[in-house]
Amino acid sequence: MQSSIQKEEIDRLFSATYEELRRLASRVRGDDPAQTLNPTALVNEAYLKLAGSLRIAPTSRLHFRRLAARAMRQVLVEAARRRNALKRGAEFAFVTLDDGVVRQDARSGDLLALDAALERLSAVSSRQALLVEYRYFGGLEVAEIAESLEISESTVLRDWRAARAWLANELRG
């Protein structure tokens, strides 16, 4: 009974946010010709990951978007790992995090490097790592991140600047 209610809630939230998630997926995905997932496929893969792995139903649209951000990150990283396994030694271009959601040429190496850097950032500041994930992969606005992390908007902006600087240094090195 619990799982059917949970599935219905996920389906409802997915339907309500589908177009928004698809727009975000097209930005996160970038214009990489090697990218095998189009925005629709990325959103659908993220949905399958969500539907198959959630033990707790999302409590709100914001909560669902946070979960979708994590799912899209996982789907993109898995796809990048598969591509890199096929072509080792490819040229890597670096991910660029701007003040908006995303501006990038998302190559497999970029996503893998960003994922690894986010894991290292998580050890230093889990809040900053979550903030980057929500903003970069989930497209959450500053106010939504502040609400989600229960911090002020100015703290979100300060952490965003610090996280971007830290990641830029990590990705350069």
C-alpha positions as CSV (number, residue, x, y, z in Angstrom):
1,M,0.0,0.0,0.0
2,Q,2.8,2.4,1.0
3,S,4.7,1.9,-2.2
4,S,1.6,2.5,-4.5
5,I,0.9,5.8,-2.7
6,Q,4.6,6.7,-3.0
7,K,4.6,5.9,-6.7
8,E,1.4,7.9,-7.3
9,E,3.0,10.9,-5.5
10,I,6.2,10.6,-7.6
11,D,4.1,10.3,-10.7
12,R,2.1,13.4,-9.8
13,L,5.2,15.5,-9.0
14,F,7.0,14.2,-12.1
15,S,4.0,15.3,-14.3
16,A,3.9,18.7,-12.6
17,T,7.6,19.3,-13.1
18,Y,8.3,17.5,-16.3
19,E,8.7,20.5,-18.6
20,E,10.8,22.3,-16.0
21,L,13.1,19.2,-15.6
22,R,13.4,18.8,-19.4
23,R,14.5,22.5,-19.8
24,L,17.0,22.0,-17.0
25,A,18.2,18.7,-18.5
26,S,18.9,20.5,-21.8
27,R,21.1,23.1,-20.0
28,V,22.9,20.6,-17.8
29,R,23.5,18.3,-20.7
30,G,25.1,21.0,-22.8
31,D,25.8,20.8,-26.6
32,D,28.2,17.9,-26.4
33,P,27.9,15.9,-29.7
34,A,29.2,12.8,-27.8
35,Q,26.4,13.0,-25.3
36,T,24.1,10.0,-25.8
37,L,21.2,11.2,-23.6
38,N,18.9,13.8,-25.1
39,P,17.0,16.0,-22.5
40,T,13.9,13.8,-22.7
41,A,16.0,10.6,-22.2
42,L,17.9,12.2,-19.3
43,V,14.6,13.2,-17.5
44,N,13.1,9.8,-18.1
45,E,16.2,8.0,-16.8
46,A,16.2,10.2,-13.8
47,Y,12.5,9.4,-13.2
48,L,13.2,5.6,-13.5
49,K,16.0,6.0,-10.9
50,L,13.7,8.0,-8.6
51,A,10.8,5.6,-9.0
52,G,13.0,2.6,-8.4
53,S,14.9,3.8,-5.4
54,L,12.8,6.1,-3.2
55,R,11.9,4.7,0.2
56,I,10.2,8.0,1.3
57,A,7.7,9.9,-0.8
58,P,8.7,13.5,-1.7
59,T,7.0,15.9,0.7
60,S,6.9,18.9,-1.7
61,R,7.7,20.1,-5.2
62,L,11.0,21.5,-3.9
63,H,11.9,18.2,-2.2
64,F,11.2,16.4,-5.5
65,R,13.4,18.8,-7.4
66,R,16.2,18.2,-5.0
67,L,15.8,14.4,-5.4
68,A,15.6,14.9,-9.2
69,A,18.9,16.9,-9.1
70,R,20.6,14.0,-7.4
71,A,19.1,11.5,-9.9
72,M,20.2,13.6,-12.9
73,R,23.7,13.9,-11.5
74,Q,23.9,10.1,-11.1
75,V,22.5,9.4,-14.6
76,L,24.9,11.8,-16.2
77,V,27.9,10.5,-14.3
78,E,27.0,6.9,-15.1
79,A,26.7,7.7,-18.8
80,A,30.0,9.6,-18.7
81,R,31.7,6.7,-17.1
82,R,30.4,4.3,-19.7
83,R,31.6,6.6,-22.5
84,N,35.0,7.1,-20.9
85,A,35.4,3.3,-20.6
86,L,35.1,3.2,-24.4
87,K,37.5,6.0,-25.2
88,R,40.2,6.5,-22.7
89,G,42.5,9.5,-23.0
90,A,39.9,11.8,-24.6
91,E,40.4,15.6,-24.5
92,F,38.7,17.1,-21.4
93,A,37.2,20.6,-21.4
94,F,36.4,22.0,-18.0
95,V,32.9,22.6,-16.6
96,T,32.1,26.3,-16.0
97,L,29.8,27.2,-13.2
98,D,28.4,30.7,-13.6
99,D,26.0,32.7,-11.5
100,G,23.1,31.2,-13.4
101,V,22.3,27.5,-13.4
102,V,24.9,26.2,-15.9
103,R,27.1,27.2,-18.8
104,Q,29.2,24.4,-20.1
105,D,30.3,22.1,-22.8
106,A,29.6,18.9,-20.8
107,R,32.1,16.3,-21.9
108,S,32.3,13.0,-20.1
109,G,35.6,14.0,-18.5
110,D,34.0,17.3,-17.3
111,L,31.2,15.5,-15.5
112,L,33.5,12.9,-14.0
113,A,35.9,15.6,-12.8
114,L,33.1,17.6,-11.4
115,D,31.6,14.6,-9.7
116,A,35.0,13.7,-8.1
117,A,35.5,17.3,-7.1
118,L,32.0,17.4,-5.5
119,E,32.9,14.3,-3.5
120,R,36.1,15.9,-2.2
121,L,34.1,19.2,-1.5
122,S,31.6,17.1,0.5
123,A,34.4,16.1,2.8
124,V,35.3,19.7,3.4
125,S,31.8,21.2,3.4
126,S,28.8,19.0,2.8
127,R,26.5,22.0,2.7
128,Q,28.5,23.6,-0.1
129,A,28.5,20.3,-2.0
130,L,24.7,20.0,-1.7
131,L,24.3,23.6,-2.7
132,V,26.3,23.0,-5.9
133,E,24.4,19.9,-6.7
134,Y,21.0,21.6,-6.2
135,R,22.1,24.7,-8.2
136,Y,24.0,22.9,-11.0
137,F,22.1,19.7,-11.5
138,G,18.7,20.8,-10.1
139,G,18.5,24.3,-11.2
140,L,17.2,25.5,-7.9
141,E,17.1,29.2,-7.3
142,V,18.9,30.9,-4.3
143,A,15.7,31.2,-2.3
144,E,14.8,27.6,-2.9
145,I,18.3,26.5,-1.8
146,A,18.1,28.7,1.3
147,E,14.7,27.2,2.2
148,S,15.9,23.6,1.6
149,L,19.1,24.0,3.6
150,E,17.5,26.2,6.2
151,I,20.0,29.0,5.8
152,S,19.8,32.6,4.7
153,E,20.0,33.7,1.0
154,S,23.1,35.7,1.8
155,T,24.7,32.5,3.2
156,V,23.7,30.6,0.0
157,L,25.4,33.3,-2.1
158,R,28.5,33.3,0.1
159,D,28.7,29.5,0.0
160,W,28.1,29.5,-3.8
161,R,31.0,31.9,-4.4
162,A,33.3,29.8,-2.1
163,A,32.2,26.5,-3.6
164,R,32.8,27.8,-7.2
165,A,36.2,29.1,-6.2
166,W,37.1,25.8,-4.5
167,L,35.9,23.7,-7.5
168,A,37.6,25.9,-10.0
169,N,40.9,25.4,-8.1
170,E,40.3,21.6,-7.9
171,L,39.3,21.3,-11.6
172,R,42.4,23.3,-12.7
173,G,44.7,21.1,-10.6
